Amino acid sequence: MHEKDRIKIIKAGFTLYRCSELELVVKRQSVAGQGWKIESRHKTKKAVEVERQRLLNNPKVIQSLRRDE
């Protein structure tokens, strides 16, 4: 996603999340230009997937679609 688009989405009140099964972390960006902050660390890929599903149920959350991290 382009930085300009992220800024618009964040200003509209959304939070962006990136779930990395490789790093076993969930990162969030809620302030434009501040980079990705680690929200939580997990011990298994399954735990990351459970967190991803929990986040997808929140209407104010948008998930980055990069699954190759």
ABEGO torsion letter per residue (X at the ends): XBAAAAAAAAAAGBBBBBBBAAAGBBBBBABBGAEBBBABBBABAAAAAAAAAAAAABAABBBBABAAX
